[in-house]
Amino acid sequence: MNTELLGLIAGGITSIAMMPQLIKVIKEKNAKDISVMMLLVLITGLSLWVWYGVLQDELPIILSNGFSVLVNLTLLICCIIFKKKN
């Protein structure tokens, strides 16, 4: 199997891991049980992976972690908005 394809498949699967949580938070408009600190640490780590991917010119790393950053930033924003409302 092509290693880049394997990286894209693996990255795609792990990138969508937080989607069910994000969908639940958006539907219920409730983020009281989500740790903001965990999201901040995760977003920092994912951003460093994107930077590493850019330095290494590794498209699977850039795409999968870039998407994960966007999903987790969206979840963080939802946490901030919905925690203020509750």
C-alpha distance (Angstrom), angle and dihedral (degrees) to the residues before:
residue distance angle dihedral
M1 . . .
N2 3.79 . .
T3 3.82 108.1 .
E4 3.82 93.0 -140.4
L5 3.82 90.4 53.2
L6 3.79 89.9 48.5
G7 3.81 89.5 51.0
L8 3.80 91.7 49.4
I9 3.82 92.5 49.6
A10 3.82 93.3 46.3
G11 3.80 91.7 45.0
G12 3.79 92.1 47.4
I13 3.78 93.0 52.4
T14 3.81 94.4 47.6
S15 3.80 91.6 42.6
I16 3.79 92.8 61.2
A17 3.81 93.0 49.3
M18 3.82 93.4 99.8
M19 3.80 95.2 44.2
P20 3.84 95.3 91.4
Q21 3.82 89.6 51.9
L22 3.80 91.9 48.1
I23 3.80 92.2 48.1
K24 3.82 91.1 49.2
V25 3.81 92.8 49.5
I26 3.81 91.9 48.4
K27 3.82 93.9 46.3
E28 3.81 95.0 46.4
K29 3.82 95.5 34.2
N30 3.78 86.1 -139.3
A31 3.80 126.2 120.0
K32 3.79 101.3 157.6
D33 3.82 93.7 122.3
I34 3.81 96.1 48.6
S35 3.80 116.9 101.4
V36 3.80 111.1 -130.7
M37 3.82 90.0 -164.4
M38 3.81 91.1 55.5
L39 3.80 90.1 51.2
L40 3.81 92.0 48.9
V41 3.80 92.0 50.9
L42 3.82 91.7 45.1
I43 3.82 93.5 48.4
T44 3.81 90.0 48.9
G45 3.80 92.1 51.4
L46 3.80 93.1 45.2
S47 3.80 91.0 49.2
L48 3.79 89.9 52.8
W49 3.82 88.7 51.5
V50 3.80 89.6 53.2
W51 3.80 89.8 50.7
Y52 3.81 90.3 48.6
G53 3.81 90.1 49.1
V54 3.79 90.6 52.4
L55 3.81 91.8 49.0
Q56 3.81 91.0 48.6
D57 3.83 93.7 39.8
E58 3.82 90.4 -126.0
L59 3.80 109.9 155.6
P60 3.85 96.2 -169.1
I61 3.81 90.9 55.2
I62 3.80 93.1 45.9
L63 3.81 95.9 46.9
S64 3.80 99.5 42.3
N65 3.78 96.1 44.0
G66 3.81 92.8 40.2
F67 3.79 89.8 55.3
S68 3.81 90.3 46.5
V69 3.81 90.1 52.3
L70 3.81 90.0 53.9
V71 3.82 93.4 47.7
N72 3.80 92.7 47.9
L73 3.81 93.4 44.3
T74 3.80 87.9 53.2
L75 3.80 89.6 49.9
L76 3.82 90.4 48.5
I77 3.82 91.1 51.2
C78 3.81 90.0 48.9
C79 3.80 89.6 50.3
I80 3.79 91.5 52.3
I81 3.81 93.3 46.5
F82 3.81 97.8 42.5
K83 3.81 96.1 41.8
K84 3.81 89.1 55.8
K85 3.81 90.6 53.0
N86 3.81 94.7 50.4
